[in-house]
Amino acid sequence: MYPQKEPIALVNCCLPPPSGKLIGPPQSTLYLASALDQQGWVSTIYDTSINIIPAEFTPEKLYQFLLEIPERIIGISLWDSVSPKVILATQKLKEKNPEKIIILGGPTASALGEKLIAYFPWINYIVFGEGEEVLQKLLSWIVSNNRSANTLPSRVVGRNKGGIFYGKADISLLKPTQIPLPDYSLINNNNIKYNRAEIITTRGCPFNCSYCSVNNALGNSIRYRNGRHFFEEINNHIYQRGFDFIHILDDNFGLSKKRFLQFINKFSARYPNIAWSCYHRIIDMDISTIDLMVKSGCRGVYTGIEPDDGMKSNNGSKIFNKDAILERIRYASKFMNITGSIIWGFPNENLTQFKEKLELIDEILNFENVFVNIYQLAPLSGTRILNDLKNRLIFDEERISGFIYPPYLSPLTADEKILIKENPVMFSAFYHEDTREFDNKFKAVNKFIGNDKQYIKKF
């Protein structure tokens, strides 16, 4: 008989970063652990990004990593990029230890849901969307003697001897005031060394970009954390953990101009000697906003430059033009590092638009302090772009998007390639559009990057 509040392992399973890259604590996993801790559950965080090096990140290495976890219940975050490894590693783990309970959550689990259990019967449960409250209820249900689907949250699907079943109890997304403050004492600093301070001040996204999967997990609206709440977290990073640089992970940190300006004013007043960086849409970075950001200590911005829904401004104006993009990047790069993200390979992108995109990259790279990540489109699970492409996708291990599987990782194993080929619905992100136009673009991008443009990050 297991105790009523049985320990649980929370595994942040993501791609190992390139050597030398700064790494912050896994925010989603830390939120889960903090929420469980508040309710008396004992959880331990395990992190593949820290404990597995890129050259060894194989299903076998992940299996060995999971095999060393003593807890019976293991919750794993699932992303498209790691899903073949997770599936193969958990299959082997269950064969070795059939008593283990495997729970998958995260963006890919939210997108694929019951398909994961139908295709891979060794997976026990799937949690859809944000997990703080749902996971607590699922854990209570697992250790309870009364296992009625009526008491299981509707954002859970599971497997028993009778097949797949669904929870029936209604459960809502958390209100901002219900989102727990991350408890950094839950990180085992004796074994895990994080060298980057990161925070998230929002949840969700109001946009519905065709290539993005964030809405699957967090909904299509945005929820703002209370300023007092996340400034308390910043204090923790600075005064208790000793950091002098804060990175803000929100996809669209400047979306609310009023809130953004309030943050800038408070940050500069409270932390005159602390620097920060963020993700910010270039369309919302006018000259006066850039000046305020720099004055408050902003030293870096990561910005997407995409011909999609997200390029509409806050007031609904038309998509940004090339001259406006260049003007703002030119000005901002005088004072801070700018990393631009550009995706190529959209099915509705004609060759003229594609060439204009390469020309824009070339012009951007003429400025100082500017880097560009040029990504091949990856049809992520649950995205609108996948629905558009699903009947004309092909797998070629030499043409996997670097966004999904960067070239610094060890090559896919034979088992992974078989799994991907046999299950295109489950591993769509490893595929690309099967057209001559795609082939032409692929060759053009590789020729464009060349040896003389090594500062373009081909990820």
Secondary structure, DSSP 8 states (H G I E B T S, - for coil): ---SS--EEEEE------TT------HHHHHHHHHHHHTT--EEEEEHHHHS-GGG-SHHHHHHHHHT---SEEEEE--GGGHHHHHHHHHHHHHH-TT-EEEEESHHHHHHTHHHHHH-TT--EEE-S--HHHHHHHHHHHH-S---GGGSBTTEEEEETTEEEE--B------GGGS----GGGS-TTT-----EEE--EE--S---TT--HHHHH-SS-EE--HHHHHHHHHIIIIIS--SEEEE--TTTTSSHHHHHHHHHHHHHH-TT-EEEEE--GGG--HHHHHHHHHTTEEEEEEE--SSGGGS-TT------HHHHHHHHHHHTTTSEEEEEEEE--TT--HHHHHHHHHHHHHHTTSTTEEEEEEE----TT-HHHHHHTTSEEE-GGG--TTTS-TTS----HHHHHHHHH-TTT-GGGEEE-SHHHHHHHHHHHHHHTGGGTTSB--
